[in-house]
Structure formats: structure tokens, C-alpha cells
């Protein structure tokens, strides 16, 4: 993990594991995960796969349970898809209290997600938001298709469809959806926009590749 800020004041005890550069810490954690993920994929037995993945968490700054009882101090918000293959704490090799995670199918900037982000900014002073799309996304696939959906699913994929560009294949659609979700977070919230303007918040988008385990940042 990137260098962490060591706090001396008792009221800052929850922040002792906050990295100086949260984005760097996420990418370093993902590099550790991706290496273990590929090693596990090459293993021939479940026990060998478990051993490969058990090497994670060794480099983390772990906040004690007795401290976490009193509150939380996440250093990044991750807006990710609800897909069972996309578990943010795993893919970023992060410990409890590191990440404030918001999830729904398609990783869109739905209203409750924006409200949750407002809480994370206003009450937890989280300095980074990373939107994470992923390969093979079922919600994006549904948005690209013409199959009939339930009313609620139609509502869910509407913002994904709004992000699509003519001729998009699935991977391109995943990228465009992640970028639009990142942009919508500030477009929907004066609080988020103010935090960006004041330099208290950074928002980035990315795509996670399930096969390799790697997260790739997208251009702003």
C-alpha cells in the first residue's frame, strides 16, 4: 500500500490507515490482486487457488475492530456493479473500512448512489470516487439488446442506454457507461460539484477485466 498518514491526535485514530495518494493505493492493491488472481487461475486444485489468494491482505494497514466500533474512515468511494464477480474489497486488496462501496447492476449514478456519495463526502471526508465498470456486464448487455424487460429493469438500464453511442460493442458500451456515471455524479449534486471545485474530491472512471483481474483507468 502507498504511504499512509499517521495521526497522533486521539480524534484522528480512525484515519491512521488513510493513504497519502488514494488512487495510487487502489491501483497498487489491484496489482497485488491481479497477480494472485492469475496465479489462482493457473492452479489445478481448489486448495492451490486458495493458497494463491491467501497472499492478499499482507500489505494492508488494518484498523482494529475495537476502533471500528466507534466509526469509519474510508479513503475512497467505489461505485461498482452488483455483479457477483466484481467485489471491490477483493479486486483492490482492501481492508475493512478502507472503501465506501456503492453497488447496483450497471454501476450507474442512480439517485440513492448520489445521496450515499454526498454522505461520504460530507460526513466522512472521502477524497476519491472511482466508478468501476467491468467486462461482460449483464446490465450493459441488456441495455444494448432489444429483449423486453420488466418495468423496473427498464428503469435501471435507461441511464446505460443514454450513455451508448452508435455502433457500440459491449466493451465500448461498458467504457461509455462508466464515463457517463462518473460525470453524472456531479451533474446531479451541487454538494459533489462543490467538493470537486474546491479540490476536496477527485472522480475517476475505470474498467475491470474479469479474466486478468486488472483495473484500467479511463481518460477523463
ChimeraX attribute file (.defattr): number of C-alpha atoms within 10 A of each C-alpha:
attribute: neighborCount
match mode: 1-to-1
recipient: residues
	/A:1	21
	/A:2	18
	/A:3	14
	/A:4	16
	/A:5	13
	/A:6	14
	/A:7	14
	/A:8	10
	/A:9	7
	/A:10	7
	/A:11	8
	/A:12	11
	/A:13	15
	/A:14	19
	/A:15	20
	/A:16	16
	/A:17	23
	/A:18	23
	/A:19	21
	/A:20	14
	/A:21	16
	/A:22	22
	/A:23	21
	/A:24	14
	/A:25	22
	/A:26	26
	/A:27	20
	/A:28	16
	/A:29	23
	/A:30	25
	/A:31	18
	/A:32	22
	/A:33	26
	/A:34	24
	/A:35	16
	/A:36	21
	/A:37	23
	/A:38	17
	/A:39	15
	/A:40	20
	/A:41	15
	/A:42	12
	/A:43	14
	/A:44	9
	/A:45	10
	/A:46	11
	/A:47	10
	/A:48	15
	/A:49	18
	/A:50	13
	/A:51	14
	/A:52	20
	/A:53	19
	/A:54	12
	/A:55	12
	/A:56	19
	/A:57	18
	/A:58	11
	/A:59	14
	/A:60	16
	/A:61	18
	/A:62	15
	/A:63	19
	/A:64	11
	/A:65	10
	/A:66	8
	/A:67	11
	/A:68	14
	/A:69	8
	/A:70	8
	/A:71	11
	/A:72	17
	/A:73	24
	/A:74	23
	/A:75	27
	/A:76	29
	/A:77	22
	/A:78	24
	/A:79	28
	/A:80	26
	/A:81	24
	/A:82	16
	/A:83	17
	/A:84	6
	/A:85	12
	/A:86	21
	/A:87	15
	/A:88	21
	/A:89	20
	/A:90	19
	/A:91	23
	/A:92	25
	/A:93	25
	/A:94	23
	/A:95	17
	/A:96	17
	/A:97	23
	/A:98	26
	/A:99	22
	/A:100	22
	/A:101	21
	/A:102	21
	/A:103	21
	/A:104	16
	/A:105	17
	/A:106	30
	/A:107	29
	/A:108	31
	/A:109	28
	/A:110	17
	/A:111	12
	/A:112	10
	/A:113	18
	/A:114	22
	/A:115	17
	/A:116	15
	/A:117	26
	/A:118	20
	/A:119	14
	/A:120	22
	/A:121	21
	/A:122	13
	/A:123	10
	/A:124	17
	/A:125	17
	/A:126	24
	/A:127	21
	/A:128	22
	/A:129	26
	/A:130	22
	/A:131	29
	/A:132	31
	/A:133	32
	/A:134	26
	/A:135	17
	/A:136	15
	/A:137	21
	/A:138	15
	/A:139	22
	/A:140	24
	/A:141	18
	/A:142	18
	/A:143	24
	/A:144	17
	/A:145	10
	/A:146	8
	/A:147	7
	/A:148	9
	/A:149	13
	/A:150	8
	/A:151	8
	/A:152	9
	/A:153	14
	/A:154	14
	/A:155	11
	/A:156	20
	/A:157	20
	/A:158	13
	/A:159	19
	/A:160	26
	/A:161	18
	/A:162	12
	/A:163	17
	/A:164	21
	/A:165	12
	/A:166	6
	/A:167	8
	/A:168	13
	/A:169	12
	/A:170	18
	/A:171	17
	/A:172	13
	/A:173	24
	/A:174	29
	/A:175	21
	/A:176	21
	/A:177	28
	/A:178	29
	/A:179	23
	/A:180	20
	/A:181	25
	/A:182	23
	/A:183	17
	/A:184	16
	/A:185	25
	/A:186	18
	/A:187	14
	/A:188	15
	/A:189	15
	/A:190	12
	/A:191	19
	/A:192	23
	/A:193	15
	/A:194	13
	/A:195	18
	/A:196	16
	/A:197	11
	/A:198	9
	/A:199	10
	/A:200	14
	/A:201	18
	/A:202	17
	/A:203	20
	/A:204	20
	/A:205	26
	/A:206	22
	/A:207	22
	/A:208	21
	/A:209	16
	/A:210	16
	/A:211	11
	/A:212	13
	/A:213	21
	/A:214	22
	/A:215	22
	/A:216	16
	/A:217	16
	/A:218	15
	/A:219	8
	/A:220	10
